[in-house]
């Protein structure tokens, strides 16, 4: 792993920690978080499926 890659990974981990901390500040419970994640996953899968049909 080069120095540039290491800096990029550290920066991405920092952004991830910042995002998680800001999300948790809204005090959203775990069940609602899982539900929202599943809804977003279904949306992405549906869009990918539509694009695969168009191609």
PAGUFI-409244 format. One record per residue: residue number from 0; residue in one letter; x, y, z of N, C-alpha, C, O in turn. Coordinates in Angstrom, 1 decimal, decimal comma. Layout:
BEGIN
+-----+------+--------+--------+--------+--------+--------+--------+--------+--------+--------+--------+--------+--------+
: pos : code :    n_u :    n_v :    n_w :   ca_u :   ca_v :   ca_w :    c_u :    c_v :    c_w :    o_u :    o_v :    o_w :
+-----+------+--------+--------+--------+--------+--------+--------+--------+--------+--------+--------+--------+--------+
: NUM :    A :      X :      Y :      Z :      X :      Y :      Z :      X :      Y :      Z :      X :      Y :      Z :
...
+-----+------+--------+--------+--------+--------+--------+--------+--------+--------+--------+--------+--------+--------+
REM end
This chain:
BEGIN
+-----+------+--------+--------+--------+--------+--------+--------+--------+--------+--------+--------+--------+--------+
: pos : code :    n_u :    n_v :    n_w :   ca_u :   ca_v :   ca_w :    c_u :    c_v :    c_w :    o_u :    o_v :    o_w :
+-----+------+--------+--------+--------+--------+--------+--------+--------+--------+--------+--------+--------+--------+
:   0 :    X :    0,9 :   -1,2 :    0,0 :    0,0 :    0,0 :    0,0 :    0,9 :    1,2 :    0,0 :    1,8 :    1,4 :    0,8 :
:   1 :    X :    0,7 :    2,1 :   -0,9 :    1,5 :    3,3 :   -1,0 :    1,0 :    4,4 :    0,0 :    0,0 :    4,2 :    0,6 :
:   2 :    X :    1,8 :    5,4 :    0,2 :    1,5 :    6,5 :    1,1 :    0,2 :    7,2 :    0,7 :   -0,6 :    7,5 :    1,6 :
:   3 :    X :    0,0 :    7,4 :   -0,6 :   -1,2 :    8,0 :   -1,0 :   -2,5 :    7,2 :   -0,7 :   -3,5 :    7,8 :   -0,3 :
:   4 :    X :   -2,4 :    5,9 :   -0,8 :   -3,5 :    5,0 :   -0,5 :   -3,8 :    5,0 :    1,0 :   -4,9 :    5,0 :    1,4 :
:   5 :    X :   -2,7 :    5,1 :    1,8 :   -2,9 :    5,1 :    3,2 :   -3,6 :    6,3 :    3,7 :   -4,5 :    6,3 :    4,5 :
:   6 :    X :   -3,2 :    7,5 :    3,1 :   -3,8 :    8,7 :    3,5 :   -5,3 :    8,7 :    3,1 :   -6,1 :    9,2 :    3,8 :
:   7 :    X :   -5,6 :    8,2 :    1,9 :   -7,0 :    8,1 :    1,4 :   -7,8 :    7,3 :    2,3 :   -8,9 :    7,6 :    2,7 :
:   8 :    X :   -7,3 :    6,1 :    2,8 :   -8,1 :    5,2 :    3,7 :   -8,3 :    5,9 :    5,0 :   -9,4 :    5,8 :    5,6 :
:   9 :    X :   -7,3 :    6,6 :    5,6 :   -7,4 :    7,3 :    6,8 :   -8,5 :    8,4 :    6,7 :   -9,3 :    8,6 :    7,6 :
:  10 :    X :   -8,4 :    9,1 :    5,6 :   -9,4 :   10,2 :    5,4 :  -10,8 :    9,6 :    5,3 :  -11,7 :   10,2 :    5,8 :
:  11 :    X :  -11,0 :    8,5 :    4,5 :  -12,3 :    7,9 :    4,4 :  -12,8 :    7,4 :    5,8 :  -14,0 :    7,6 :    6,0 :
:  12 :    X :  -12,0 :    6,9 :    6,6 :  -12,4 :    6,5 :    7,9 :  -12,8 :    7,6 :    8,8 :  -13,7 :    7,6 :    9,6 :
:  13 :    X :  -12,1 :    8,7 :    8,6 :  -12,4 :   10,0 :    9,4 :  -13,8 :   10,5 :    9,0 :  -14,6 :   10,9 :    9,8 :
:  14 :    X :  -14,0 :   10,5 :    7,6 :  -15,4 :   11,0 :    7,2 :  -16,5 :   10,0 :    7,6 :  -17,6 :   10,5 :    7,9 :
:  15 :    X :  -16,2 :    8,7 :    7,7 :  -17,2 :    7,8 :    8,1 :  -17,5 :    8,0 :    9,6 :  -18,7 :    7,9 :   10,0 :
:  16 :    X :  -16,5 :    8,2 :   10,4 :  -16,7 :    8,5 :   11,8 :  -17,5 :    9,8 :   12,0 :  -18,4 :    9,8 :   12,9 :
:  17 :    X :  -17,2 :   10,8 :   11,2 :  -18,0 :   12,0 :   11,3 :  -19,4 :   11,9 :   10,9 :  -20,3 :   12,4 :   11,5 :
:  18 :    X :  -19,6 :   11,1 :    9,9 :  -21,0 :   10,8 :    9,4 :  -21,8 :   10,0 :   10,4 :  -23,0 :   10,3 :   10,7 :
:  19 :    X :  -21,2 :    9,0 :   11,0 :  -21,9 :    8,2 :   12,1 :  -22,2 :    9,0 :   13,3 :  -23,3 :    8,9 :   13,8 :
:  20 :    X :  -21,3 :    9,9 :   13,7 :  -21,5 :   10,7 :   14,9 :  -22,7 :   11,7 :   14,6 :  -23,5 :   12,0 :   15,5 :
:  21 :    X :  -22,7 :   12,3 :   13,4 :  -23,8 :   13,3 :   13,1 :  -25,1 :   12,5 :   13,0 :  -26,1 :   13,1 :   13,4 :
:  22 :    X :  -25,1 :   11,3 :   12,4 :  -26,4 :   10,6 :   12,3 :  -26,9 :   10,2 :   13,7 :  -28,1 :   10,3 :   14,0 :
:  23 :    X :  -26,0 :    9,8 :   14,6 :  -26,4 :    9,4 :   15,9 :  -26,9 :   10,6 :   16,7 :  -27,7 :   10,4 :   17,7 :
:  24 :    X :  -26,5 :   11,8 :   16,4 :  -27,0 :   13,0 :   17,1 :  -28,5 :   13,2 :   16,9 :  -29,1 :   13,9 :   17,7 :
:  25 :    X :  -29,1 :   12,6 :   15,9 :  -30,5 :   12,7 :   15,6 :  -31,3 :   11,8 :   16,5 :  -32,5 :   11,8 :   16,5 :
:  26 :    X :  -30,6 :   10,9 :   17,2 :  -31,2 :    9,9 :   18,2 :  -32,2 :    9,0 :   17,5 :  -33,3 :    8,8 :   18,0 :
:  27 :    X :  -31,9 :    8,5 :   16,3 :  -32,7 :    7,6 :   15,6 :  -32,4 :    6,2 :   16,1 :  -31,2 :    5,8 :   16,3 :
:  28 :    X :  -33,5 :    5,4 :   16,5 :  -33,3 :    4,1 :   17,1 :  -32,8 :    3,1 :   16,0 :  -32,9 :    3,4 :   14,8 :
:  29 :    X :  -32,3 :    2,0 :   16,5 :  -31,7 :    1,0 :   15,6 :  -32,7 :    0,4 :   14,6 :  -32,4 :    0,2 :   13,5 :
:  30 :    X :  -33,9 :    0,1 :   15,1 :  -34,9 :   -0,5 :   14,2 :  -35,2 :    0,4 :   13,0 :  -35,4 :   -0,1 :   11,9 :
:  31 :    X :  -35,4 :    1,7 :   13,3 :  -35,7 :    2,6 :   12,2 :  -34,4 :    2,8 :   11,3 :  -34,6 :    2,9 :   10,1 :
:  32 :    X :  -33,2 :    2,7 :   11,8 :  -32,0 :    2,8 :   11,0 :  -32,0 :    1,6 :   10,0 :  -31,7 :    1,7 :    8,9 :
:  33 :    X :  -32,2 :    0,4 :   10,6 :  -32,2 :   -0,8 :    9,7 :  -33,3 :   -0,8 :    8,7 :  -33,1 :   -1,1 :    7,5 :
:  34 :    X :  -34,5 :   -0,3 :    9,0 :  -35,6 :   -0,1 :    8,1 :  -35,2 :    0,8 :    6,9 :  -35,4 :    0,5 :    5,8 :
:  35 :    X :  -34,6 :    2,0 :    7,3 :  -34,2 :    2,9 :    6,3 :  -33,1 :    2,4 :    5,4 :  -33,1 :    2,6 :    4,2 :
:  36 :    X :  -32,2 :    1,6 :    6,0 :  -31,1 :    1,0 :    5,2 :  -31,7 :    0,0 :    4,2 :  -31,2 :   -0,1 :    3,0 :
:  37 :    X :  -32,6 :   -0,8 :    4,6 :  -33,2 :   -1,8 :    3,7 :  -34,0 :   -1,2 :    2,6 :  -34,0 :   -1,6 :    1,5 :
:  38 :    X :  -34,7 :   -0,1 :    2,9 :  -35,5 :    0,7 :    1,9 :  -34,5 :    1,2 :    0,9 :  -34,8 :    1,1 :   -0,3 :
:  39 :    X :  -33,4 :    1,8 :    1,3 :  -32,4 :    2,3 :    0,3 :  -31,8 :    1,2 :   -0,5 :  -31,6 :    1,4 :   -1,7 :
:  40 :    X :  -31,5 :    0,1 :    0,1 :  -31,0 :   -1,0 :   -0,6 :  -31,9 :   -1,5 :   -1,7 :  -31,5 :   -1,8 :   -2,8 :
:  41 :    X :  -33,2 :   -1,6 :   -1,3 :  -34,2 :   -2,0 :   -2,3 :  -34,3 :   -1,0 :   -3,5 :  -34,5 :   -1,4 :   -4,6 :
:  42 :    X :  -34,2 :    0,3 :   -3,2 :  -34,3 :    1,3 :   -4,2 :  -33,1 :    1,1 :   -5,2 :  -33,3 :    1,1 :   -6,4 :
:  43 :    X :  -31,9 :    0,9 :   -4,6 :  -30,7 :    0,8 :   -5,5 :  -30,8 :   -0,5 :   -6,3 :  -30,4 :   -0,5 :   -7,5 :
:  44 :    X :  -31,3 :   -1,6 :   -5,7 :  -31,5 :   -2,9 :   -6,5 :  -32,5 :   -2,7 :   -7,6 :  -32,3 :   -3,2 :   -8,7 :
:  45 :    X :  -33,6 :   -2,0 :   -7,3 :  -34,6 :   -1,8 :   -8,3 :  -34,1 :   -0,9 :   -9,4 :  -34,4 :   -1,2 :  -10,6 :
:  46 :    X :  -33,3 :    0,1 :   -9,2 :  -32,7 :    0,9 :  -10,2 :  -31,8 :    0,1 :  -11,0 :  -31,7 :    0,2 :  -12,3 :
:  47 :    X :  -30,9 :   -0,7 :  -10,4 :  -30,0 :   -1,5 :  -11,1 :  -30,7 :   -2,5 :  -12,0 :  -30,3 :   -2,8 :  -13,1 :
:  48 :    X :  -31,8 :   -3,1 :  -11,5 :  -32,6 :   -4,0 :  -12,3 :  -33,2 :   -3,3 :  -13,5 :  -33,2 :   -3,9 :  -14,6 :
:  49 :    X :  -33,7 :   -2,1 :  -13,4 :  -34,3 :   -1,4 :  -14,5 :  -33,2 :   -1,1 :  -15,5 :  -33,4 :   -1,3 :  -16,7 :
:  50 :    X :  -32,0 :   -0,7 :  -15,1 :  -30,9 :   -0,4 :  -16,0 :  -30,5 :   -1,7 :  -16,7 :  -30,1 :   -1,6 :  -17,9 :
:  51 :    X :  -30,5 :   -2,8 :  -16,0 :  -30,1 :   -4,1 :  -16,7 :  -31,1 :   -4,5 :  -17,7 :  -30,8 :   -5,1 :  -18,7 :
:  52 :    X :  -32,4 :   -4,1 :  -17,5 :  -33,4 :   -4,4 :  -18,5 :  -33,3 :   -3,5 :  -19,8 :  -33,5 :   -4,0 :  -20,9 :
:  53 :    X :  -32,9 :   -2,3 :  -19,5 :  -32,8 :   -1,3 :  -20,6 :  -31,6 :   -1,7 :  -21,5 :  -31,7 :   -1,5 :  -22,7 :
:  54 :    X :  -30,5 :   -2,2 :  -20,9 :  -29,3 :   -2,5 :  -21,7 :  -29,6 :   -3,7 :  -22,5 :  -28,7 :   -4,1 :  -23,2 :
+-----+------+--------+--------+--------+--------+--------+--------+--------+--------+--------+--------+--------+--------+
REM end
